[in-house]
Amino acid sequence: MRVLGAVLLLAGCAKSSPSPEVVSLFNGKDLSGFTTWLGDTKREDPRGVYSVVDGMIRLSGDGFGYLATEREYRSYRLVVEYKWGRRNWRGRERHARDSGIFLHGNGPDGNSHDGNGAFMAAIECQVMQGRTGDLMLIRGNRADGTPVPMKLVAQAATERDHEGWPTWKEKGERVILEGFGRLNWSGIDPDWKDDLDFRGRSDVESSGEEWTRVECVCAGNRITVSVNGKVVNEALEASLDRGKILLQCEGSEVFFRTFELHPLGKALEK
């Protein structure tokens, strides 16, 4: 399939002109076009962690892994809508509900250094109570064992969080993350805690079991993240600009109803 479009840059945020074709990554019926992965059972899913319920993708949270597109993509605006379920599993029962959108997934399944091989090297857009919109470098190895290069440049506030990581600020100071690390979203609560149903003072994620819309514009090596229509983070000069797109399972039940890609260029790699 060949998809063409145009890229328009406005106010530092990549936007597309009307696209001739939107790629619906989820058909609303089944998991065609995806592969599944769990850290403990690999490609097998004996517990039914990944399923389609009432026209929605359901990740039960009973395990650590991901649902991955079979194909690789570049140059797109990704639109995802999610809402939280009610259950946390495997040590996360009292912690903030947690998932993620992995952009530019590279390497073989289960190549991540984090999670004992439950994930894949990628740039993660965090989906987590109080932290939705964070950008994280997820380390991993290629099939030959060499590390996937992980780096991004960003503008950030002068202050760092209690772990030493920067927070995105438009027209802030230039910072470089290399190897691993986290770029906090702009409104992160300085008193954020990994507590169940944590709600920060400036959170833009929807509350309760309401739907939240996340948009990730991947234009070349720039990634711009919006949550419910508000730009909350941006990475420049990312070391990865193409790869698979993953929905992360990390101990929390979560539902996805929209999972679509608006091409900015030649979005389909292979």
VOROBA-214720 format. One line per field, with one value per residue (C-alpha): residue in one letter; x, y, z. Coordinates in steps of 0.1 Angstrom, whole numbers. Each point is the difference from the previous one (the first is absolute). Example, Ala and Ser with C-alpha at 12.3 -4.5 7.8 and 13.67 -1.06 7.14 Angstrom:
BEGIN
r = [a; s]
east = [123; 14]
north = [-45; 34]
up = [78; -7]
This chain:
BEGIN
r = [m; r; v; l; g; a; v; l; l; l; a; g; c; a; k; s; s; p; s; p; e; v; v; s; l; f; n; g; k; d; l; s; g; f; t; t; w; l; g; d; t; k; r; e; d; p; r; g; v; y; s; v; v; d; g; m; i; r; l; s; g; d; g; f; g; y; l; a; t; e; r; e; y; r; s; y; r; l; v; v; e; y; k; w; g; r; r; n; w; r; g; r; e; r; h; a; r; d; s; g; i; f; l; h; g; n; g; p; d; g; n; s; h; d; g; n; g; a; f; m; a; a; i; e; c; q; v; m; q; g; r; t; g; d; l; m; l; i; r; g; n; r; a; d; g; t; p; v; p; m; k; l; v; a; q; a; a; t; e; r; d; h; e; g; w; p; t; w; k; e; k; g; e; r; v; i; l; e; g; f; g; r; l; n; w; s; g; i; d; p; d; w; k; d; d; l; d; f; r; g; r; s; d; v; e; s; s; g; e; e; w; t; r; v; e; c; v; c; a; g; n; r; i; t; v; s; v; n; g; k; v; v; n; e; a; l; e; a; s; l; d; r; g; k; i; l; l; q; c; e; g; s; e; v; f; f; r; t; f; e; l; h; p; l; g; k; a; l; e; k]
east = [0; 13; -13; 9; -5; 16; 17; -7; 19; -18; 12; 25; -27; -3; -34; -12; -21; -31; 12; -14; 0; -2; 15; -23; 24; -29; -29; -25; -5; 32; 37; 9; 32; 15; 23; -1; 28; 2; 32; -8; -18; 15; -22; -26; -29; -15; -16; -18; 19; -8; -35; -28; -30; -30; 20; 29; 35; 4; 33; -9; 32; 7; 37; 26; 4; -16; -23; 21; -8; 13; 13; 24; -10; 16; -13; -35; -24; -12; -33; -8; -30; 2; -18; 10; -16; -5; 27; 37; 21; 34; 12; -18; -32; 6; 20; -9; -17; 27; 4; 18; 1; 34; 11; 27; 3; 32; 17; -14; -28; 9; 33; -3; 24; -30; -26; 22; -6; -37; 2; 17; 25; -20; -9; -30; -28; -9; -37; -2; -21; 16; 28; -18; 21; 35; 25; 23; 30; -4; 33; 4; 21; -1; -2; 39; 2; 12; -20; -26; 12; -22; 2; -22; 5; -26; -7; -6; -5; 31; -12; 2; -23; 10; 16; 19; -20; -11; -34; -10; -3; -6; 30; 18; 36; 15; 4; 12; -12; 21; -1; -30; -20; -33; -13; -29; -31; -3; -26; 14; -10; 33; -17; -10; -1; -5; -33; -32; -22; 25; -12; 24; -9; 5; -9; -17; -6; -38; -10; -16; -10; -4; 17; 33; 13; 37; 16; 36; 14; 31; 14; 36; 19; -24; -27; -28; -25; -35; -24; -37; 10; 28; 37; 18; 34; 24; 32; 24; 28; -12; 23; -29; -24; -18; -11; -29; -27; -8; -27; 16; -13; 15; -23; -31; -32; -5; -22; 7; -27; 18; 34; 6; 28; -2; 29; 23; 20; 9; -14; 2; 35; -5]
north = [0; 35; 30; 36; 32; 33; 14; 34; 15; 27; 15; -27; -27; -24; -2; -16; 13; -21; -35; -21; -31; -7; -33; -16; -22; -16; -13; -1; -37; -20; 3; -5; 19; -4; -23; -6; -3; -9; -1; -34; -18; 18; -2; -22; 17; -28; 24; 20; 32; 15; 0; 19; 9; 19; 15; 10; -14; -13; -5; -18; 10; -36; 1; 22; 3; 16; -1; 10; 9; -25; 28; 28; 37; 34; 36; 0; 14; -28; 4; -22; 1; -20; -4; -19; -32; -8; -25; 1; -31; -15; 25; 30; -4; 32; 19; 25; -17; -5; -7; 17; 7; -11; 19; -12; -35; -16; -34; -35; -7; 3; 17; 27; 3; 11; -25; -30; 0; 8; 30; 12; 28; 31; 35; -3; 25; -8; -7; 0; 18; 34; -7; -3; 17; -7; -11; -29; -16; -38; -18; -32; -20; -9; -36; -1; 11; 35; 28; 20; 37; 20; 38; 31; 37; 23; 34; -2; 20; 8; -20; -38; -24; -19; -28; 26; -2; 31; 13; 13; 37; 18; 24; -16; -10; -26; -35; -33; -34; -29; -37; 2; 26; 18; 34; 10; 15; 37; 0; -29; 5; 4; -21; -28; -34; -35; -4; -14; 26; 28; 33; 29; 36; 7; -33; 0; -37; -7; -11; -33; -23; 27; -1; 18; 9; -1; 12; -7; 19; -17; 23; -11; -1; 23; -14; 23; -13; 14; -12; 10; 26; 16; -2; -14; -13; 2; -18; 12; -19; -34; -28; -21; 11; -32; -33; -20; 16; -18; 2; -9; -24; 8; -13; 21; -7; 25; 4; 16; 9; 22; -10; 17; 15; 31; -1; 30; -16; -36; -14; -37; -14; -38]
up = [0; -9; 19; -9; 19; 9; 30; 13; 30; 20; 32; 6; -2; -30; -15; -32; -29; -6; -6; -29; 22; 37; 11; 25; 20; 18; -20; 30; -3; 7; 4; -37; -8; 35; 18; 37; 25; 37; 20; 15; -29; -30; -31; 18; 19; 21; 25; -27; 9; -34; -14; -17; 22; -13; -28; 22; 5; 36; 17; 32; 18; 11; -11; -15; -38; -30; -30; -31; -36; -24; -23; 6; -5; -3; -4; 14; 25; 23; 17; 30; 23; 33; 33; 31; 12; 36; 8; 7; 2; 10; 26; -14; 20; 20; -27; -27; -31; -26; -37; -29; -37; -15; -30; -25; 15; -12; 2; 8; 24; 37; -6; 28; 29; 21; 12; -5; -37; 2; -24; -31; -6; -8; 10; 23; 4; 36; 7; 38; 26; 5; -25; -34; -26; 15; -26; 10; -17; 2; -4; -19; -24; -37; -11; -2; 36; -6; 18; -18; 1; 23; 1; -1; 3; 16; 15; 38; 31; 21; 30; 1; 18; 31; -22; -21; -32; -20; -6; -35; -4; -33; -5; 29; 2; -23; 17; -14; 12; -12; 7; 23; 19; 2; -12; 22; -15; 6; 28; 21; 36; 20; 28; -23; 17; -14; 18; -13; -17; 6; -15; -4; 3; -37; -16; -34; -1; 5; 34; 11; -28; -26; -33; -6; -34; -7; -32; -9; -31; -12; -27; -9; 33; 18; 23; 13; 25; 7; 27; -4; -25; 20; -10; 30; -12; -29; -9; -26; -18; 11; -10; -13; -27; -10; 14; 13; 23; 32; 27; 33; 26; 34; 27; -5; -19; -28; -31; -33; -25; -25; -14; -33; -20; -22; -24; -4; -28; -9; 33; -8; 1; -4]
